[in-house]
Amino acid sequence: MVRRLAILVFSLFVASVVLFVLLRLLPGDPANALVSVGADQAQIEAARREVGSDLPLPQQFAHFISSLARFDLGTSFVSRTPVLDDIIARLSVTVPLTLLSFLLAVVIAVPFGILSAVKADRWYGGAISVVSQLGIAIPVFWVGILLVTLFAVNLRLFPSGGFPPRGWGAPFEALRALFLPIITIALVMSASLLRYVRSATQDVLGSDYLRTARALGSGFSEALVRHGIRNGAVPVVSILGIELATTLLGAVVVERVFTLPGLGSMLLLAIEQRDYPNIQGVLFISTLLVLLIGFFADLAQRWIDPRLREKAGSVRR
């Protein structure tokens, strides 16, 4: 646990350094977002002092890292509101969208992935694999457009976009607004995840311990549930972590299609407005969430498979 936490903190520090460097490599000065066209030199210098771009890079970096360590993400150049407060408000859309999509994708992918592996010699086993391949090839925004056309424009069952002004204060309206985005992400994500579940199940079906369990008198279903699923879950858990992180980062596309006020929309708007505090705040929080997902996925793997804990113990000894 201590070693993984140390890696997590170091990775976050490296990501912060990369973020600082990349933002400083962008053309233009952050102070330009505060001044109007035709501003004189005195106004430009005052804006540079306000944003700190007049300081040497080492001082800017020290201030940047110390602020991140205090979770002080600064103030937006445009809205003049604290960046962290705006991010927290946006996360109330992005996090439920990501988690609900992820859970639905797991509910779809795990049983159908196991079924397609166990029944690979049947027509429906092959059909599931073909459908999953097609799902991977379809862009997520195209799926969103199709669902909007069918369920919002033609059938008028769900809104085509937006989020209620009261947010989760109106839970039914909020869920209706997220229904089509959740289905969009879950369909595309489950197609990719199904392939990994199918591959892991096929490895389990050809394993010695499953054949031994069958030889000792266990039925196929009993042997698969008691011995196969837990062993097959180890590689799938790491894939689940990657898929969850990908879903979080890919929500920017879906939020754009459905005009949701989430983290992705905030990032795109900040880039258009050259709002540097918002850009670095969103990227830092996104990086932190991705690293935390990987951290917990690694812990889940060790909890599922005792051999990984024994291996770590033997390495320390």
VOKE-599757 format. One record per residue (C-alpha): residue number from 1; x, y, z. Coordinates in Angstrom, 2 decimals. Layout:
k  xx  yy  zz
NUM  X  Y  Z
...
//
This chain:
k  xx  yy  zz
1  0.00  0.00  0.00
2  2.79  2.44  0.91
3  4.68  1.63  -2.28
4  1.60  2.14  -4.44
5  0.81  5.43  -2.67
6  4.37  6.60  -3.29
7  4.04  5.73  -6.99
8  0.69  7.55  -7.10
9  2.15  10.74  -5.59
10  5.22  10.61  -7.84
11  3.06  10.05  -10.94
12  0.89  13.01  -9.99
13  3.99  15.18  -9.56
14  5.34  14.16  -12.98
15  1.94  14.83  -14.56
16  1.89  18.27  -12.93
17  5.33  19.06  -14.36
18  4.22  17.97  -17.84
19  1.04  20.03  -17.50
20  3.03  23.12  -16.48
21  5.47  22.75  -19.38
22  2.80  22.11  -22.02
23  0.73  25.10  -20.96
24  3.80  27.34  -21.12
25  4.63  26.06  -24.61
26  1.30  27.33  -25.95
27  1.66  30.47  -28.08
28  0.69  33.75  -26.46
29  0.66  35.01  -22.90
30  -2.03  34.03  -20.36
31  -2.41  37.74  -19.57
32  -3.89  38.26  -23.05
33  -7.14  36.78  -21.77
34  -7.49  39.70  -19.34
35  -6.88  42.59  -21.71
36  -8.95  43.85  -24.59
37  -7.79  44.50  -28.12
38  -5.78  47.69  -28.31
39  -4.63  47.63  -24.69
40  -1.55  49.73  -23.98
41  1.71  48.40  -22.53
42  0.85  49.46  -18.98
43  -2.39  47.45  -19.06
44  -0.58  44.43  -20.45
45  2.08  44.61  -17.75
46  -0.57  44.94  -15.04
47  -2.34  41.85  -16.43
48  0.94  39.92  -16.49
49  1.58  40.78  -12.84
50  -1.93  39.67  -11.96
51  -1.54  36.22  -13.55
52  2.13  35.86  -12.56
53  3.48  35.46  -16.10
54  6.01  38.25  -15.48
55  7.89  36.04  -13.01
56  10.80  33.77  -14.03
57  9.75  30.23  -14.91
58  11.26  28.65  -11.76
59  9.19  30.97  -9.58
60  6.08  30.28  -11.66
61  6.69  26.55  -11.27
62  7.18  26.79  -7.50
63  3.97  28.78  -7.15
64  2.16  26.31  -9.43
65  3.23  23.24  -7.44
66  2.61  24.83  -4.04
67  -0.88  25.85  -5.15
68  -1.67  22.33  -6.37
69  -0.41  20.89  -3.09
70  -2.98  23.06  -1.28
71  -5.62  22.17  -3.89
72  -5.77  25.84  -4.80
73  -6.52  25.77  -8.52
74  -6.77  29.52  -8.85
75  -9.51  31.80  -10.15
76  -10.99  31.78  -13.62
77  -9.89  34.65  -15.84
78  -13.36  34.88  -17.39
79  -15.92  34.15  -14.67
80  -13.72  35.32  -11.74
81  -14.95  32.34  -9.69
82  -12.73  29.76  -7.94
83  -11.80  27.02  -10.39
84  -12.22  24.25  -7.83
85  -15.80  25.29  -7.05
86  -16.67  25.26  -10.74
87  -15.03  21.84  -11.20
88  -16.95  20.37  -8.25
89  -20.20  21.65  -9.74
90  -19.30  20.12  -13.12
91  -18.30  16.81  -11.54
92  -21.89  16.42  -10.32
93  -22.70  15.75  -13.99
94  -19.55  13.99  -15.21
95  -19.13  11.53  -12.32
96  -22.72  10.14  -12.38
97  -22.55  9.97  -16.17
98  -19.27  8.05  -16.05
99  -20.16  5.68  -13.20
100  -23.66  4.81  -14.41
101  -22.36  4.22  -17.95
102  -19.58  2.05  -16.57
103  -21.94  -0.05  -14.41
104  -24.36  -0.56  -17.29
105  -21.49  -1.56  -19.60
106  -20.27  -4.12  -17.04
107  -23.79  -5.53  -16.65
108  -23.98  -5.98  -20.42
109  -20.42  -7.10  -21.15
110  -19.72  -9.64  -18.39
111  -22.62  -12.10  -18.94
112  -22.54  -11.78  -22.73
113  -18.73  -12.08  -22.80
114  -18.88  -15.29  -20.74
115  -21.74  -16.61  -22.88
116  -19.90  -15.92  -26.14
117  -16.85  -17.84  -24.85
118  -18.74  -20.79  -23.36
119  -21.01  -21.10  -26.40
120  -18.42  -20.24  -29.03
121  -19.48  -23.28  -31.06
122  -23.09  -22.07  -31.25
123  -24.42  -19.52  -33.69
124  -25.38  -17.02  -31.01
125  -21.88  -17.18  -29.48
126  -20.42  -16.10  -32.80
127  -23.17  -13.53  -33.29
128  -22.31  -11.84  -29.98
129  -18.66  -11.58  -31.07
130  -19.63  -10.07  -34.42
131  -21.91  -7.50  -32.78
132  -19.15  -6.53  -30.34
133  -16.73  -6.01  -33.24
134  -19.25  -3.73  -34.93
135  -19.74  -1.82  -31.68
136  -16.03  -1.13  -31.42
137  -15.95  0.23  -34.98
138  -18.81  2.72  -34.43
139  -17.77  6.19  -33.13
140  -19.41  7.15  -29.86
141  -20.69  10.48  -31.19
142  -22.45  8.70  -34.07
143  -24.23  6.41  -31.61
144  -25.29  9.50  -29.66
145  -26.66  11.19  -32.78
146  -28.63  8.05  -33.72
147  -30.14  7.79  -30.23
148  -31.07  11.48  -30.24
149  -32.72  11.10  -33.65
150  -34.69  8.03  -32.59
151  -35.67  8.70  -28.97
152  -35.64  12.51  -28.80
153  -36.62  13.74  -32.27
154  -38.87  10.94  -33.55
155  -40.35  9.35  -30.41
156  -39.94  12.39  -28.11
157  -39.33  10.16  -25.08
158  -36.20  11.87  -23.77
159  -34.63  15.32  -24.09
160  -32.08  15.75  -26.86
161  -29.64  17.54  -24.58
162  -29.08  19.89  -21.69
163  -29.40  19.44  -17.95
164  -32.07  20.78  -15.58
165  -31.19  24.14  -13.96
166  -31.87  22.66  -10.51
167  -29.44  19.81  -11.20
168  -29.90  16.87  -8.87
169  -32.44  18.89  -6.95
170  -34.78  17.52  -9.61
171  -33.56  13.89  -9.69
172  -36.13  12.56  -12.16
173  -35.39  15.28  -14.70
174  -31.65  14.83  -14.18
175  -31.86  11.09  -14.83
176  -33.99  11.69  -17.95
177  -31.35  14.12  -19.21
178  -28.57  11.57  -18.61
179  -30.43  8.54  -19.97
180  -29.39  8.85  -23.62
181  -25.76  9.83  -22.83
182  -25.48  6.85  -20.46
183  -26.84  4.45  -23.09
184  -24.49  5.94  -25.69
185  -21.35  5.43  -23.63
186  -22.44  2.04  -22.26
187  -23.12  0.55  -25.70
188  -19.72  1.52  -27.08
189  -17.85  0.66  -23.89
190  -19.55  -2.73  -23.44
191  -18.56  -3.75  -26.98
192  -14.88  -3.23  -26.14
193  -15.12  -4.74  -22.66
194  -16.97  -7.81  -23.94
195  -13.95  -8.85  -26.00
196  -11.69  -8.85  -22.93
197  -14.21  -10.82  -20.88
198  -14.54  -13.34  -23.70
199  -10.75  -13.72  -24.01
200  -10.30  -14.14  -20.23
201  -13.09  -16.74  -20.12
202  -11.52  -18.69  -22.99
203  -8.23  -18.82  -21.08
204  -10.08  -20.13  -18.03
205  -11.90  -22.79  -20.06
206  -8.57  -24.20  -21.24
207  -6.91  -24.13  -17.81
208  -5.65  -27.16  -15.90
209  -7.39  -26.25  -12.63
210  -10.79  -26.18  -14.34
211  -10.19  -29.61  -15.87
212  -9.03  -30.89  -12.48
213  -12.18  -29.57  -10.81
214  -14.27  -31.31  -13.45
215  -12.32  -34.54  -12.96
216  -12.97  -34.39  -9.20
217  -16.71  -34.41  -9.81
218  -17.71  -30.75  -10.09
219  -20.19  -29.86  -12.80
220  -19.18  -27.42  -15.52
221  -21.20  -24.50  -14.13
222  -20.03  -25.15  -10.57
223  -16.36  -25.40  -11.60
224  -16.64  -22.25  -13.70
225  -18.26  -20.22  -10.90
226  -16.08  -21.50  -8.02
227  -12.70  -21.59  -9.78
228  -12.93  -19.94  -13.17
229  -14.56  -16.57  -12.63
230  -12.23  -15.42  -9.85
231  -9.11  -16.36  -11.82
232  -10.50  -14.82  -14.98
233  -11.41  -11.63  -13.12
234  -7.78  -10.70  -12.42
235  -6.87  -9.50  -15.95
236  -10.37  -8.12  -16.48
237  -10.12  -5.86  -13.42
238  -7.11  -4.05  -14.89
239  -9.05  -3.61  -18.13
240  -12.02  -2.31  -16.15
241  -9.77  0.36  -14.64
242  -8.54  1.39  -18.08
243  -12.08  1.43  -19.48
244  -13.36  3.53  -16.57
245  -10.52  6.03  -17.02
246  -11.17  6.10  -20.79
247  -14.86  6.71  -20.17
248  -14.08  9.60  -17.85
249  -11.77  11.22  -20.38
250  -14.03  10.39  -23.33
251  -17.05  11.98  -21.71
252  -15.96  15.26  -23.31
253  -17.28  14.04  -26.68
254  -20.60  12.82  -25.31
255  -21.08  15.96  -23.23
256  -20.56  17.98  -26.39
257  -23.15  15.95  -28.32
258  -25.75  16.26  -25.55
259  -24.72  19.77  -24.41
260  -24.18  18.64  -20.82
261  -22.49  21.05  -18.38
262  -19.80  18.58  -17.34
263  -16.04  18.60  -16.99
264  -15.45  18.05  -20.70
265  -17.60  21.01  -21.70
266  -15.76  23.15  -19.16
267  -12.42  22.16  -20.70
268  -13.51  22.94  -24.27
269  -14.94  26.30  -23.25
270  -11.76  27.15  -21.33
271  -9.63  26.33  -24.39
272  -11.81  28.53  -26.60
273  -11.55  31.41  -24.10
274  -7.86  30.75  -23.31
275  -8.81  30.55  -19.64
276  -5.56  29.02  -18.35
277  -6.62  28.41  -14.72
278  -9.66  26.46  -15.87
279  -7.60  24.48  -18.39
280  -4.94  23.45  -15.90
281  -7.55  22.82  -13.18
282  -9.61  20.46  -15.34
283  -6.53  18.62  -16.63
284  -5.09  18.26  -13.12
285  -8.33  16.89  -11.65
286  -8.80  14.55  -14.63
287  -5.24  13.25  -14.21
288  -5.78  12.77  -10.48
289  -8.99  10.80  -11.08
290  -7.32  8.58  -13.69
291  -4.40  7.84  -11.35
292  -6.80  7.05  -8.49
293  -8.74  4.67  -10.73
294  -5.51  2.84  -11.60
295  -4.54  2.75  -7.92
296  -7.80  1.16  -6.80
297  -7.80  -1.25  -9.76
298  -4.37  -2.47  -8.66
299  -5.59  -2.96  -5.08
300  -8.65  -4.83  -6.34
301  -6.41  -7.19  -8.32
302  -4.38  -8.02  -5.21
303  -7.54  -8.54  -3.18
304  -8.95  -10.96  -5.77
305  -5.73  -12.93  -6.38
306  -3.71  -13.84  -3.23
307  -0.78  -14.87  -5.46
308  -0.08  -11.20  -6.23
309  0.14  -10.44  -2.50
310  2.47  -13.40  -1.97
311  4.63  -12.25  -4.88
312  4.89  -8.73  -3.42
313  5.82  -10.22  -0.03
314  8.55  -12.41  -1.53
315  9.99  -9.40  -3.40
316  10.21  -7.40  -0.13
317  11.92  -10.32  1.61
//
